[in-house]
């Protein structure tokens, strides 16, 4: 709702806002010394402004004001802005006057439209920052951008989704996405999930649709298969495990204590998959514990290949602050119905290779063999709210 404009009679009362910020805020949609007004939105709501802050922030406003007389009856005529709603226009003025608009999933696309219309580069950056920080809002922003079609917003949303897709996949908003957006997500090469997890999400989306479920899944899985020819880039660092290798029928497990030296995000665990004379799928699992509480779990049935390979057990992002501890428990490869001779590391004389300034990894050495290959992690990005 647009706040009622301050009138001239209101503004000449003895009591004035005290601080500089309060005085500037008071001028937003205030008739006090206003030298320009706008009729905004379909309802043609009158909103008051001042040429100086608008012209100094926007070359579009500067050109608009300098092309018209600064005095006389023409200058007093309101400028029509039918394509921006009043609430959005007010938030844009807040940015122009004191650089503090209220951005939400409900107004971001419209605010971005206004920023684009008036060439407000920093306001567009603030919208991008919101998308990067407020992951829960990304799906609604992505959907609301469909009519506007801003490629930059689409890319920002897809980048945010790629950073933590498993959260998106379990949200009800994902099931409501139109096909064109699901296709765009399926084509992303930097999704932090494996192809099995992506296909599971696409299968759930297809089942939620009323018609053509089989045809839709064939279409989407075809996109995934085509993309499989390229290696997925998780945009993660690897903390590597090394040790003496062997094939064994013994249990293949491992428990590792991870202590964060500095803030970082944990995204997954890579596990070696390799066996001899076995064509049946194998089971693996990764469990992440915080104290006595299980916070993440990944289970999968994986096929053998001719060569040894690493299967990435991807997780919803686990954000660890400096000093935080988690326990990683790995189990498998294994078979429940028979003996499996598989490739493992012998859990003696092993070593980890990684940046010791990020984390410390300790092995409880509670099993002789483990198939862990690496941890996938990323240092937390720093978002400067004052970036110009």
N, C-alpha and C positions, 0 to 999 in steps of 0.2 A: 504494500500500500504506500502511495506517495504521500509524504508528509505535507501538510498544508503550508503554502508559501508564507514567509514572514512579510507582513505589509509594512508600508512606510510608517504608519502610526505605531505599529508594534516596535519598530526599530529605533524610534527616537525617545523611548523611555529612558530614565536615568540609569537603570541597571543594565550593564553591558557584560558580556562574557569576559572572564578574567584572563585566562591564559591565551597565548598566541594561537594554539590549536583550537581552543573554543571559539575564538573570534573568527578564524578561517572557516570552521564548520558552520558557524552561524550564517555565513554568506551563501551557503549552498541553498539554492531555490529561495533566495531572499530578494525582496524588492528594493532593499536598501542600496542606493547608488547603482542599481542595475541599469545597464545600458544595452541589454539585448534580452529577448525572450523567445521562447520556442513554443509552438503548439505540437505536442508530442503524442504519438500513437493514434489509434483509430478514434478515440474519444476526444482528440485534440486538446489534451490537458495542457494548460499554460504553465510553463516552468521558466523561472527567472535565472539569469546568469550575468556574468561580467566578462567583457571581451578580453581583458588583459590575460587572466590565467588560461583561458581557452586558446587564445592565439599563440601564447608562448609555448604551449604544450603540443599543439597540433598545427602542421602546415596547412591542413585543410581548412581549419577554422580561420587561420591567418588570411588565407586567400579569400575566404568568404567575407570576412569583415572589411578587408582593404578594398575589395571590389565595390562595396556599397558605401554610400555617404555615412559619415560618422554623426551627422546631426540632421535634423529635419524630420518630416513626417514619415519618409520611407524607412529611416533608421529605426523608428519606433514600431514598425510592423513586425509581428512575430514571424519567426522563421519556421516553416512547416517541416516537421520530421515525422512523417506518417509510418515509417518502417521500423521504428524503435519504440518499445513500450515505455511508459513513464517510469516504472520502477527501475528498468535497466538504465534509462537516461540519468536518473538520479545517482545511481552507483557510478556511472561514468563521470559525473560531475565530482563526486567524492574523490575519485582518482585524480581528476584535473586540479582540484583545489588543495587537497592535502594527502594524496597518494595512499589512501586507505579505503579501497572499495570492499564491500562484502561480496565475496565470490562463493557460490554454492553450485551444487549439481543442477539446481533448478534454473539458475540464471546464466551459467557460464557460456553457453553457446550464443545466447543473445548478446551478452556482454562482449564476447569475442567478435560478433558481427559489428557492434558499435565501434570497437577498437579498430577493426579493419576498415570500416567506413571513414573514420576520422584519422587513420594512420597513427594510432597510439601504440607504438612498438612495445613500450614497457608494460602496458596493460595486457597485451597479448602474452608477454613473458610471464606475468603473474598468473594468467589462466593456465599456461603450460605447467607452472610450478604446482598449482592446485591439483592438476591431473597426476603429476608425479608423486605427490604426497598422499592424496586422498584416494587410495586404491578402491575403496568401497563405492565410490561415486563414478568410477570410470565407465561402467556398463551403461548407465543412464546418459552420461555425456555422449558416449559413442552413438547411442540410439537417437538422441535428440539432434545430433549433428547431421543425420541423414538428409533432412530437407535442405539444410544449408550447404552441405557438401564441402566443408573446409578440409582440404587435404592435410593441412598442418595439424589440425585437431585429431583427425583420424590417426595420423602417424603417432602423435603423442599418446593417444589412448592405446593403440596396439603395442607401443613400446612398454607402457605401464603394465598391460596384460601379460606381455612376454616375460616380465621380471618375476611374476608370481602367479602363473596361470592356474595352478591347482585350486587356489582360492576362488578364482573366477568360475571354474568348471563346476564347483559344488553350489554355486549361487543360483537362486531361482531366476535372477535377471538373465543369466546365460541362456536358459531354456526359452526365454521370450524373444531372443534376438532374431532378426530376419535372416534369411539364408545368405544374403550378400555379405553380411558382417561375419557370419560363421565361416564362410569361405575365406574371407580375408584373414581371420585368425588361423585357420588351417594352413595357410600358406606361409605363415611366419617361420623363419628359420632360426630364430633366437628364443623360442619358447623354452622355458626352464621346466620341461616335462619330457618324458620319453614318448615314443610313438604309440606304445600300448596305452598309456594314460590319455593321450590325445584322442585315440580311436574310441576309448571307453566314453569319453565326454561327448564325442560326436554321436555315438550310438544312443546315449541318453537323450540328446537333443532331438534326434530323429524320432525316437519313441514318443516324445512329447508332442510332435506335430500330428495334426488330424489326418492328413492324407499323404500318400506316396512315401511312406516311411522307408521301405526297402530301396526305392529308387534314389531317395535323398542320401541314404547312407552309402550306396554305391558311388554316387557322385562325389561325396566328401572324402571317402576312403581312397578314391582314385587320386584326389589331390595330395593326400598324405603319401601314397605310394610313389607318386611322381617326385615329391620332395625328398623321399628317402634316398634318392641317388646322390644327394648332397649330405655331408655330415652336419648334424645339428650343432649350432654354436650356443652353448649354454651361457656364455659370457661369465664364466666362473674361473677362479684359480683352482689349482689342484694341490692337495697335500698328499704326496705319493708314499706308498708302502713298498718296501723291498725286503726280500728274505730268500733263503734257500728254497728252490721249487721242487715239487715232487707230485706224483700221482698216488692217491691213497683212497682206501675204502673207509677210513676212519671218519668220525664226525668232523665236520668243517664249520667251526664257529669262531667267534672272537668278541671280546668285550673291551671297549676302549673308553677311557675317560678323557674328555676334552675340556680344557680350561682356557677361557678367552683371556688373552693378554691385553687386547684392545677390542673395541666394538667390531663385530663382523656378523655376516649372515651365512648360515649353513643351509645348503640347498639339496644335498644328496650324497650318496655313497656309491662309488663304482665297485662292482664285484666281478671277478674273473669267472667266466663260464667256459669250461672245457672238460670233456670226458672221453673215455675210450670205449668203443664198441657199445654204444647206447644211442638209440634213436628216439627215446622217449623224452618229453619235456621234464625239466628239473624245477624244483621249487627253491626260492630264495626269499629271505625276509630281512628287513632292517627295522629295528625298533630304537627310538630315541627316548631316553628317560631323563627327567629332571627330578632328582631325588627319587622318591618312590612313585612318581606320577609319569605315566606314559604320555608323551606329548605329540609324537609322530610315529606312523607305522607305514611301511611299504612292503607289500607282498606281491610276488609275481611268479608265474609259471613261464619258464624261458626255454626255448628250443636249443639243442646242441647244433653246432656248425662244424664244418671241416676243420676250421682253425679255432684256436683259443681267442675269445673276445671279451670285452668288458661290457656288462649290462649296467646301465646307470639307473639306480633306484632313486628317483627324484622325489623330493618332499616339498610340502608347503614351507615357505621361508621360516627359518628359526632364527630370530634376532637375538644375538648374545651380546650383552654388555661386558665390559672389562671385569674380570673376576668371576663371571658366571661359569657354571660347570654343567655339562650334560654327559650322559653315558650312552654310547653307541653299541648296540648288540646286534651282531650279524650272524645269520644262520643259513647254511647252504653253500653251494648247491647240494640238494639231497633228493632222494626218492622215498616215498612212503611205502612202496610195495616191492622193494628189492634193493640189492646192493648196487652202489654207484661208485665207480672208480673215477675220480675227478682230479682236475688240476688244482693245486693249492700251494700256499706258502707254508713251509715248516716254521712254526712259531718259536724258533730259536735263532738267535743271531740276526734278527730282523732289524730294520731301521726305517724311520720316517724321514722324508725329505720335504721340507717346506719352510716358510718364513717363520722363524721362531719368535718374531716380534708380534705375530698375530695370535698364535695359539700354542698351547702345550698339549701334546697327545701322549698318554700313558697307556700301556697295555697291561691288563690284569693277568695275562698269560694263563688263563684258566682252561685253554684248549691247546692241543698240539698243532692244529692246522687251521688256517684261515684263508679265505679267498678274497679278502678285501684288497682293492687296488688303489683307491684314493678317496679322499674327501673332497667334495665340491663346495667351494665357499666364495664369498666376495666381501671385500671391505665395504663398510657402509659408506654410501656417497654423502658428501657434505652439500646441503642445500642452503645457499646464502639467500636469506629473505630480502636482503638489501641490494641484490644484484641489479645493476642498472642495464 
